[in-house]
Amino acid sequence: MGENSVNLPPGFRFYPTDEELVVHFLHRKAALLPCHPDVIPDLDLYPYDPWDLEGRAMGEGNKWYFYSRRTASRITSNGYWKALGGGDEPIFSSSGSHRVGVKRYYAFYIGEPPQGDKTSWVMQEYRLSDSASASTSSAKSSSSRRRTHSKNDYSKWVICRVYDGNCDDDGDDGNELSCLDEVFLSLDDLDEISLPH
């Protein structure tokens, strides 16, 4: 499902906030609940290089969105995704009362790990927080009683937002980078940084 197959009315754009991606899309996916409109496709990211996402993922501007299974292997045919330092960034509800998910940044490197050349491609991987996963598990178990044919572990789903950091997006999407986002994107290698405990 690419951007041409999405049936959004004219003038509507897909610019979800971090909270919207986690609460309105990922949580529903993990709980086996329908999501309307169903605009984010399932895609196994790791066989594809980031420049191959056009027509496969939900595209809006210079960003592509898709569901993928969480995996340790992030190697493609031409390179690999490497986690940027800083670890997981918590995503809180708009009321700030509880954590709904976490986000981690990855940079795409061309070549063999660990000697690849860093590119300008960035991936933000969103997953449910542990507390959200626990509540999703109970919803999943009641849903799996109704759908016994499903053997997938939906708590392992993530949403990925991939973009070329060198491309300017047309218009302001209202999602300016926070100071924390800029710190994560500026870190090249966690091994070279000593963090205070």
GUMILO-958353 format. One record per residue (C-alpha): residue number from 1; residue in three letters; y, x, z. Coordinates in Angstrom, 3 decimals, padded with zeros to 6 digits, m for minus. Example, Ala and Ser with C-alpha at 12.3 -4.5 7.8 and 13.67 -1.06 7.14 Angstrom:
2
   nr  rest        py        px        pz
    1   ALA  m004.500   012.300   007.800
    2   SER  m001.060   013.670   007.140
***
This chain:
197
   nr  rest        py        px        pz
    1   MET   000.000   000.000   000.000
    2   GLY   003.169   001.751  m001.142
    3   GLU   006.732   000.609  m000.908
    4   ASN   006.354  m001.399  m004.142
    5   SER   003.617  m003.589  m002.639
    6   VAL   005.586  m004.556   000.483
    7   ASN   006.936  m008.044   000.221
    8   LEU   010.183  m007.765   002.186
    9   PRO   013.118  m009.967   001.167
   10   PRO   015.973  m008.275  m000.714
   11   GLY   018.306  m006.422   001.616
   12   PHE   015.703  m005.886   004.330
   13   ARG   014.788  m002.314   005.218
   14   PHE   011.981  m000.937   007.346
   15   TYR   013.702   001.209   009.993
   16   PRO   011.773   000.596   013.213
   17   THR   012.716   002.246   016.489
   18   ASP   010.155   004.260   018.430
   19   GLU   009.617   001.334   020.802
   20   GLU   009.136  m001.114   017.908
   21   LEU   006.540   001.153   016.270
   22   VAL   004.546   001.362   019.501
   23   VAL   004.948  m002.170   020.905
   24   HIS   005.094  m004.351   017.789
   25   PHE   002.765  m002.396   015.511
   26   LEU   000.495   000.103   017.298
   27   HIS  m000.245  m002.008   020.368
   28   ARG  m001.176  m004.981   018.188
   29   LYS  m003.378  m002.788   015.990
   30   ALA  m005.185  m001.343   019.015
   31   ALA  m005.684  m004.830   020.485
   32   LEU  m007.088  m006.142   017.151
   33   LEU  m004.230  m008.635   016.902
   34   PRO  m002.632  m009.575   013.581
   35   CYS   000.742  m008.108   012.727
   36   HIS   003.067  m010.105   010.484
   37   PRO   004.250  m008.861   008.132
   38   ASP   001.369  m006.438   007.709
   39   VAL   003.399  m003.643   006.100
   40   ILE   001.904  m000.448   007.561
   41   PRO  m001.325   000.604   005.821
   42   ASP  m004.348   002.420   007.245
   43   LEU  m004.533   005.927   005.829
   44   ASP  m006.560   008.988   006.694
   45   LEU  m003.636   011.427   006.690
   46   TYR  m005.436   014.682   006.735
   47   PRO  m006.851   014.882   003.185
   48   TYR  m003.310   014.331   001.859
   49   ASP  m000.429   016.757   001.663
   50   PRO   002.861   015.157   002.759
   51   TRP   004.254   015.040  m000.794
   52   ASP   001.214   012.932  m001.825
   53   LEU   002.089   009.999   000.471
   54   GLU   004.224   008.177  m002.114
   55   GLY   002.332   005.023  m003.107
   56   ARG  m000.214   005.417  m000.291
   57   ALA   001.938   004.867   002.811
   58   MET   004.741   002.452   003.653
   59   GLY   007.809   004.203   002.272
   60   GLU   011.417   003.534   003.183
   61   GLY   014.054   006.039   002.204
   62   ASN   012.583   009.483   002.717
   63   LYS   010.172   008.335   005.471
   64   TRP   006.554   007.230   005.163
   65   TYR   004.684   005.199   007.799
   66   PHE   000.957   004.604   008.208
   67   TYR  m001.814   004.084   010.745
   68   SER  m004.329   006.884   011.093
   69   ARG  m007.153   007.810   013.416
   70   ARG  m006.287   010.391   016.058
   71   THR  m008.110   013.622   015.312
   72   ALA  m008.008   017.293   016.258
   73   SER  m008.309   018.420   012.615
   74   ARG  m004.994   018.224   010.800
   75   ILE  m005.923   020.362   007.804
   76   THR  m005.195   019.272   004.224
   77   SER  m006.189   020.856   000.919
   78   ASN  m003.009   022.978   000.788
   79   GLY  m002.073   023.467   004.429
   80   TYR  m002.104   022.079   007.940
   81   TRP  m000.025   020.189   010.507
   82   LYS   000.861   022.242   013.587
   83   ALA   002.188   020.744   016.808
   84   LEU   005.706   021.798   017.674
   85   GLY   006.306   022.990   021.215
   86   GLY   007.401   020.678   023.959
   87   GLY   004.369   018.425   024.230
   88   ASP   004.493   014.653   024.292
   89   GLU   007.803   012.804   024.486
   90   PRO   007.524   009.532   026.445
   91   ILE   008.667   006.282   024.828
   92   PHE   010.022   003.749   027.281
   93   SER   010.571   000.021   026.911
   94   SER   014.141  m000.947   026.077
   95   SER   014.559  m002.094   029.660
   96   GLY   013.470   001.391   030.736
   97   SER   011.062  m000.096   033.253
   98   HIS   007.816   001.348   031.912
   99   ARG   006.382   003.833   029.462
  100   VAL   004.883   002.145   026.390
  101   GLY   003.755   005.174   024.414
  102   VAL   004.227   008.818   023.541
  103   LYS   005.429   010.735   020.495
  104   ARG   004.555   014.236   019.368
  105   TYR   006.120   016.297   016.575
  106   TYR   004.215   018.298   013.969
  107   ALA   005.434   020.623   011.214
  108   PHE   003.557   021.118   007.944
  109   TYR   002.541   024.660   007.010
  110   ILE   001.275   025.730   003.588
  111   GLY  m001.694   028.103   003.698
  112   GLU  m004.519   028.837   006.098
  113   PRO  m004.020   028.487   009.843
  114   PRO  m002.510   030.271   011.669
  115   GLN  m000.711   032.368   009.006
  116   GLY   000.767   029.519   006.953
  117   ASP   004.373   029.224   005.833
  118   LYS   006.384   026.518   007.585
  119   THR   007.816   023.815   005.331
  120   SER   010.539   021.245   005.987
  121   TRP   007.972   018.415   006.333
  122   VAL   007.858   016.812   009.788
  123   MET   005.453   014.269   011.247
  124   GLN   006.044   012.172   014.332
  125   GLU   002.718   010.912   015.698
  126   TYR   002.962   007.874   017.992
  127   ARG   000.192   006.818   020.324
  128   LEU  m000.168   004.415   023.211
  129   SER   000.374   005.740   026.710
  130   ASP  m002.639   005.740   029.017
  131   SER  m001.468   002.583   030.797
  132   ALA  m000.948   000.789   027.482
  133   SER  m004.397   001.953   026.315
  134   ALA  m005.970   000.475   029.435
  135   SER  m004.370  m002.925   028.864
  136   THR  m005.348  m002.753   025.199
  137   SER  m008.960  m002.008   026.178
  138   SER  m009.199  m005.279   028.104
  139   ALA  m007.706  m007.193   025.169
  140   LYS  m010.069  m005.338   022.846
  141   SER  m013.151  m006.230   024.903
  142   SER  m012.309  m009.937   024.824
  143   SER  m011.520  m009.686   021.131
  144   SER  m014.726  m007.744   020.430
  145   ARG  m016.743  m010.598   021.933
  146   ARG  m015.344  m012.727   019.137
  147   ARG  m015.751  m010.018   016.481
  148   THR  m019.003  m008.271   017.308
  149   HIS  m019.206  m006.761   013.817
  150   SER  m016.329  m004.352   014.542
  151   LYS  m017.605  m000.950   015.686
  152   ASN  m014.283   000.933   015.535
  153   ASP  m012.597   002.308   018.649
  154   TYR  m009.108   000.977   018.043
  155   SER  m007.646   002.761   021.073
  156   LYS  m007.704   005.958   018.977
  157   TRP  m005.228   004.660   016.385
  158   VAL  m001.853   006.354   015.937
  159   ILE   001.166   005.586   013.783
  160   CYS   002.594   008.466   011.807
  161   ARG   006.142   008.777   010.485
  162   VAL   006.371   011.608   007.926
  163   TYR   009.549   012.860   006.303
  164   ASP   011.039   015.855   004.532
  165   GLY   013.600   017.301   006.930
  166   ASN   015.646   018.658   004.003
  167   CYS   016.201   015.241   002.425
  168   ASP   019.145   013.146   003.491
  169   ASP   018.273   009.492   003.861
  170   ASP   020.386   006.914   002.047
  171   GLY   022.443   005.296   004.762
  172   ASP   022.264   005.493   008.504
  173   ASP   019.117   003.999   009.975
  174   GLY   020.524   003.873   013.493
  175   ASN   017.853   006.265   014.726
  176   GLU   019.867   009.410   015.307
  177   LEU   017.921   012.245   016.820
  178   SER   018.181   012.465   020.569
  179   CYS   018.835   015.806   022.230
  180   LEU   015.136   015.905   023.091
  181   ASP   014.184   015.280   019.438
  182   GLU   016.401   018.154   018.315
  183   VAL   014.857   020.464   020.901
  184   PHE   011.317   019.588   019.754
  185   LEU   012.211   020.116   016.108
  186   SER   013.847   023.464   016.798
  187   LEU   010.816   024.921   018.566
  188   ASP   008.564   026.911   016.267
  189   ASP   005.818   028.018   018.574
  190   LEU   005.039   026.976   022.133
  191   ASP   003.255   030.309   022.743
  192   GLU   006.563   032.167   022.447
  193   ILE   008.279   030.039   025.072
  194   SER   007.822   030.198   028.812
  195   LEU   008.648   026.873   030.390
  196   PRO   009.631   026.554   034.072
  197   HIS   007.089   024.818   036.295
***
